[in-house]
Amino acid sequence: MTDKVIVTDEDATRVITLRRPEKKNALTQTMYAQMSNAIDTAQNNPNIRCLIITGGSGVFTAGNDLDDFLKAGGNKSGERPMNAVKFLHSLVHNTKPIIAAVDGIAIGIGTTMVFHCDYVLASTTATFSTPFIHLGLVPEGASSLLVPMMMGHQRAFSMLVMGHPVSAADAKIAGFVNEVVAPGHTETEARKIAREICELPAEAVAISRKLLKRPPEDLVRRIEQESHLFGERMSSKEALAAFQAFFARKRA
């Protein structure tokens, strides 16, 4: 089976490309494991100075592949599929500058991971949404901590609780997107930013980045809290009804 995550090292930058266009880059547990490995193996590699996560042109990711998610244990009370959790931990413990190149939709975990990145480029067609509430669920990946910290409570409430999508332009105003570029240009611009970062003194970048970030233990603690609540919600009447309705629409 063709890999759905392509990892390439270009000079001092590791590029992690989601490549499952027929499913809008919906993430499977195998894809989570591949992304985690790409991040983890960069940590002690002095030749890798920066990371880029991209979905290619036209789409970032539609979030979890729900069929795969449920098969992996996402429908059991108190449990989350372990590869997804491992990926979140890899993001939290990552020490290298990480750039997100978002062209098109970023749904659920697709938006959550952006808040762990250090620099975010979005195309004019990009949209960010966390529709957990519509499935009877709760935020994930320490987003309940990071999003209000970055955007303020009111914007975070609109996004995380009400499930309102955020355009690229509004994301820049909110402060979690650095640049908005033309469709099809996010990867090119991300590589330019990566080259700029790689030309800076490596140790100074690492120390400064660490000073700017929340302590990993704070994020891990919130991820564990969210995961427990997320698992409980998966067996709730609200979530079961929402998933049944989702799959009924899918079959129709």
C-alpha positions, 0 to 999 in steps of 0.5 A: 500500500502506498504511504499516505505520509511522505517524509523528505529531508531537504537540506536542514528541513524535514518535510512531512506531507500528508498524501491521501487526497481521495479522502481529503487527507483524513488521518488513520492510525497508521498515518499518525504513527508515521507522523510521530516517527518523523517528528521523533527521529528528528529530535536527536538529528543535528542535521534537521533544524526545522520541520514542515507539515503540509497537506499539499495543494488544496487541502490540509486534512479533514481530521480523523478518518472516523471509520478507522478511528472507531475501529481503533478503539475510539468508541470505547469509554475512557479510551483514545486510539493510542497512535493519535495520542502518541502523535500529540505527545510528539508535538508537545515534546518536539524541540525543533521549529515547526511550520504548518503549510495549510492550503484548504480545509483543516478540520479537527486535529488538523486545526489542533496541530496548528496551535502546536506549530511555531509558524503558520502559513495559510492560503486564502482558501484555508479554513480552520474548524473544530466541530467536536461539539457537533459530534457530542465531543470535547476539544483535544490535543491541549487546544482547550489550553492553547486556543484561549491563550492565543485567541482570547476566551471569546474567539476560543468559545466561538471556535471550540464550543460553538464549532464556528469555522475560521477563515485564513484572514480571520485566523491571521487577525486572531493571531494564529496564522502568520501569513496568508498567501495565494492557493498553491503557494503555502509549501513554497513560502514555508520552505522560504521560512524554513531556510530563514530559520535554519540560517539562525544560530541553532542553540539560540533558536532552541533556547528562545523557542523553549522560553516562548512555549508552555512547559510540556508537562502543562500540555501533557496534563491538559491532553490527558484531561481532555482525552479522559473526557473525550473518551467518556463522551464517546459513549454518551447518548449525544455522541452516539446519536451524532455518529449514527446521523453522520454515518447515515448521511455518509451512506445516503 
